[in-house]
């Protein structure tokens, strides 16, 4: 997942943003942010979402195609595992549409 790091560093540079500022804006501790940016530790998708929001970009911008598919699958699997029995019929239909590739937002 090295490519996302390069994009983050470029966006930080363009915005004159320090790692400390990014960590504050994204709600991620400075030590965790450092670990994500300077090691091979791969952040969870929710962490990546927070980083993207802090940088005012779409999460998709930070991910390559393989990671986009993986994140969509993980989002669906997590939703089913956590709330499968609580989903409304509309939510179940939306999940089915996403699984079949008919959903536009993941």
N, C-alpha and C positions, 0 to 999 in steps of 0.2 A: 504494500500500500504506500510505497514511497512517493508516487506521483501526487497524491493529495497534499503531501507535506510541501512540495515545491510550489504548488498553487497557493497554499496558505502563506508561505514566506513571501511570495510575490505580492499577494494582496496586502499583507502587512506592510511591506515596503511602499507600495503605492499609496497607502493610507497613513504613512508615517506612524504606524502603530507598533508599540513594543509588545513583547510577549506578555508582560505584566498586564498591559491594557487589554489584550485579547483575553487573557484569563479572567479578568474582572468582568468584561462585557459578556463573556460566555458562561459565567458562573462555574468555571472549572478552576480548581486550585492551581496555584502557580507550579507546584511540584508535579502535579498530574499533567499539566500542559507541557511542561518541559519534557516529561517522559514520552508523551505522544509525539512531540516534534523532534526529539533528539535521539530516539531509540527505535527499535523495531516493534515497539508495543502498538498494536492495532486498536484504535478506539472503537467502542461500541457505536452503533448507528445513532443513538440518542446524543452521544457526545459530539459526533460529527455534525449533527443537526444544530447543536448549540454553537459550535464554531462557525458554521455557515451563516447562521443568523447574526452573529457578532460581526461578521465580515460583509453582511448584506449581499450574500449570494445564495443561489439555490444549492441545496445539498448535491444535486446531480452534477453541478459544476466540479465539485471536489472528487467525485467518484468516476472510475473508468467503467466501461460497459459491463464487465464481469461483476464488479462490485455493485452496480445498480441492480442487476438481476438478483444478486445475493441479498441485498438490503430489502428488496421488495418481498422476496421469499421469507426473510426473517421477520419482517413486519407482519405479514399474514400469519405465519406460524405463531408468533407471540400473541397476536390478537385472539387467535383461536384458543391457544392454551390458557390464556388468562380469563377470557370472557366468553368462551364458546357457548356456555349454557345461558348466558345473560344477553346474547345478541338478539336484536329484533329481527323479524323477517327481512326488513329492508337492509340491515347491516349484513345479514347472511348473504343476501343477493349481491351486495356490493363486493363482498369477499370472493364470491364465486366469479364475478365479472373480472376482478383483479387476477385471480388464478388463471382464468382463461385468456387473459391479455386484453380484455375489453375495457378495463378501467384506465382512466387517464392520469389520475393522481395517486401516487403511492407514497 
